[in-house]
């Protein structure tokens, strides 16, 4: 080792020691300009093309950069976004959207009806993941620059939530897509525009002063990817970040007692369920599935997995959603469960239950459920696999029972049709009931909200009675932030919107 | 020297080719489908088929493999399934964070291990030797993520001295980098350092008892000279090997520490890529790590000759 490198080592060592002393070299600035918001999310977006990603972390960022034609308000009712108003024809087969005037893309170019047609056609023609949301849409056209027309095969009363309930239906910029830059440098119309990306570390957005909803009050919004909750909380306490949703359920109580932090929760719109594979014996027999539904104690599952930060529910839709129906046919009743098993002639039942560490609640619930069902003579063997394998097994039907959650549903149809209609795309448990099929189809045709709600409520009750899904709970949306962050609201759909946020001095 | 380098390069190429076969086979053998992961839980069979053929996954495995190796030879490691970015670029973006953490951790590890190991060996049997042995045993056994979280709670949450996490490039803001690298580097460096300390101690002990050390002392050389010129230098050959292995392991990324400190290194990238079955990125990352390993082992071989003139490189 030469003399120079020896000195380099000495210099480095003293610098290392120097950095240990208080107050030196620590950048406590919240962001580069000191006035933006830094939000910590638990993982990195895979890509920023809203049409191609299905990753939750991507949508956390994209919620702030892209717009849809309509969007859910706080009560999850659809309200104007890029479309200022809309009209439905008498036969309910033509929807005409009038677009907001003067909207520009982040690159300064003008937004128009062609962009909407291009975006929707892209999803349909390239058979992207969200193409199913356009099932029943016959034609999309732009009669003039501020009008978009959707022609339907049959009336579709939840069209608004289909095109507005999910940022995967965002309106994208054709040049941005064709240049291939949308994956890493998206151009949207939303309240914040893309500024900078440090792979593995952070994404920085800046305020779009020309946003149609009014310029955001914070100059920048940085999303940092901090997977470890302890670290995220330490960063929040140290003032390195202003906001995070990376709080494990067991920490919620402790954090809520910290007066230097604001914690808020809202009953979430997501739901977690058990599903038994009805293609496999004996799970085709509803008595066996019902025995499981009576054999489990939802309250202790919620306690073990969510430390109580969830609402027990025996249907999918939570109280905060306008489509909520109250219904709880099952109580924790091991005797009744045992009787049902006996009447089905089932003895010494062994269940292979798929769980995955990527959703740790499934692993914990698997253990709780195993101990509960043991009391009625069912042996549950939780099989822990990674989520990629899990999806594979679910797709191929290689399981007896599984637990998972559905995220991001708004309309009643989203909660029940694809999962329980005998021809539903996501009916992996192979449930089939003519009555439920008819009710779900009727729900699509019905025009009045009250009548629709009634159809879906009846379908949902039947689904629960047949235990197609054994519904467990709706987890709370929990977010925590520094008190300087004002004007931010936790939403039950989990969408993270910083458009109205500001930082107090 | 040239012959040695050429022979090692040929050897390295064969190893790398073997690595591509193994990784390719393993990734395709384990269950899990990148298309299903990319589409999530909501998709139709048509969407599935469209993405599958767009990713080239509908072609026969053998043809996929030869296509991959053919492109890799020209430096093209393919395109990430998840981000659509060239794998070479994805890897290069993460390399500075990984290398700078590995470097800082090795400075700490070696800086602690050599003095402590030599000290313990030269004070064999005394209380100070016992302390070094117990502490290094503790260092070997303690999980680095636990140490990392402990550091965050102590130095960030309680004392407020250091930022809990994050990364800034060394070239942009050296002090910012230093304040952020010090905790992860120490957490990793202490564990590596403990392993190296034990090697240094036993190598020095062996060298102390060797005949050449006895001869040197018999010649009347001062104890300090005997130790620094004859004992420690001779003990360094096995030590350099261990240091090389440790450095190579760190360069491959330290997943858990990267997760704890939100450090954008290769470990997290590879872990995420495996979870998403992003074959091109996994293959690229494993190839890169294998290449780094080979480079380090070649450097170690070259160092042997510098340390011990009896070893010649042919």
Interface residues (C-beta under 8 A of the other chain):
Chain A: X9 X12 X13 X15 X16 X19 X20 X21 X22 X23 X24 X25 X26 X27 X28 X43 X44 X46 X47 X49 X52 X54 X55 X126 X127 X128 X129 X130 X131 X132 X180 X183 X184 X198 X199 X200 X201 X224 X225 X226 X227 X228 X230 X231 X234 X235 X237 X238 X240 X358 X385 X386 X387 X388 X389 X391 X392 X393 X395 X404 X406 X418 X425 X426
Chain B: X30 X31 X32 X33 X34 X36 X37 X38 X39 X40 X41 X42 X43 X44 X46 X47 X49 X50 X51 X82 X83 X84 X85 X90 X93 X94 X97 X104 X107 X108 X111 X149 X152 X153 X156 X157 X159 X160 X161 X162 X163 X164 X165 X166 X167 X168 X173 X174 X175 X176 X178 X179 X182 X259 X260 X261 X262 X263 X264 X265 X268 X269 X272 X275 X276 X277
